[in-house]
Amino acid sequence: SADPEVMIEMNMTPLIDVMLVLIIMLIITIPIQNHSVNLNMPTNQAAPKNPVEPVVVNIDVDFDGTVLWNGVALANRNELEAKLTEVATQADQPEVHLRPNAVVPYKSVAAVMASAQRLGVTKIGMVGNEQFMK
């Protein structure tokens, strides 16, 4: 017979084209997620001729969550917050060095950091991070 045979296969080209356009539209419309931390970086100023050594406060968090202020154990969180408030109210804040024990739960360290931030301590840093590199 001279009749053409019926095509059984579906033409996939238009379907693929539509899917590619939809993927491109999805990629364009997704907002870019920036996980950034705002840092106050120092400006390029001339260094003073006689630099003054900063006052340093060492806060240690022991394995059981005990907080030590310059080696002296604090009784509770209220005592820690009183000392942090005293540090935050000074015109030239001392540097606060936070040194957690390697096995202390994260919530204990985060609580100290949150208290310091909430009370206005701006010069805080983590010390002894090399103990976590394994």
N, C-alpha and C positions, 0 to 999 in steps of 0.2 A: 504494500500500500504506500501511497505517496504522502500520507499524513505524518507530520513530525511526531516524535515520541514525547510523551509527557515527562517534564523534568521533575524528578522526585526530590532532588536535593534543594535545600533552601539557600538562597543567596545571603551569605553572612557579611558581605562587605558593608552594606548600610548599617547593620547592627553594630559592627565593630567601630565604624565612624562615629556613631551616636555615643557609644560608650567612651571613646577617647575624648570627645568634646566634653562629656559630663565629668570625666576625671580631671581634665584641665580646669574646668570651671570650679570644681571643688578645691583644687590646689590653690587657685588664685584667691578664693574667698575665705580660706582659713586664715585667721590672724596669726601673725608671727608671735610665738611665745618667747619672750626674753626673760630668762632667769638671771637677773642681775642684782648685785648688791651695791648700794650707794656707798662710796668711800670718800672721805674727805682727804684728798691727797695734798701733800705739802706743795707750796708754791716755790718757785726758784728765787729764793732770797739769799742774800749774803749771810753766811754763818757768823755768829758772834765770835769775837776773838777769844773770850773766856767762857766757854759753854758751861752752864750750871748743870750739875748732875741732878736728874729728876728724882723726886721722892718716890719710892716704890713701895706699894702695899702688896704683900703676897697672900693670896687666898688659896689654900689647899683644900681639896675635897677628898676625904679619905674613902677607903673602900666601902665603908658602911654608911656613907652619906654625911659623916661628921664634917663640919666646916671649920677650918683653922684660919684665924686671922693673924698673920705674921707669927705662926707657930703656936698660937694660943687658941684652944678649942672654944667655940661659941656655944652657948647653951641652947639657943633656939633661933628661929628665923627672924624674930623681932630684934634681937641683938645684932644680927648681921645687917638688917635693913637700917638700923640706927647708925651703924658705922658707915654704911654706904651713903646715907644721907649726909653725914658729916663730911665725907670725901667730896660729894657732889656740890656742896655749898661753898667749898673753897674756891677762891678766885683762880689760882693756878692749881688745877686738880693733880693729885699724884697719879702716877701710873699704877693701874691695878693689874697684877699678873695672876691669872687664874691657872692653877696647876691641878688637874684632876688625876686621880689614881687610875691606873689602867683597867681596873675591874669595877669601878664605881658605875652604878646605873646612870644612864644618860639623863633621866629626869632630875637627878640631884644637881648635876652640872647645869642643866638648862634652867632650873629654878634660880640658881645664883646669877646666871647671866640675865635672866628676865628681870630679876629684882634690880640689878645694876642698871639696866637700860631704863626701866620704869622710873627709877629715882634720879636719873640724869647723869650717870657716870659716863663720860665720853672716852676716856683713855683706858681701855681694857684690852687685854691681849691674852692669848692662850700660850702657856709655857710648857715645854716638855712633850711636844707632839711626836717626837721621835720614838717614844715608847709604844705608839700605836702602829708603827710601821713594822709589819711582819711578813 
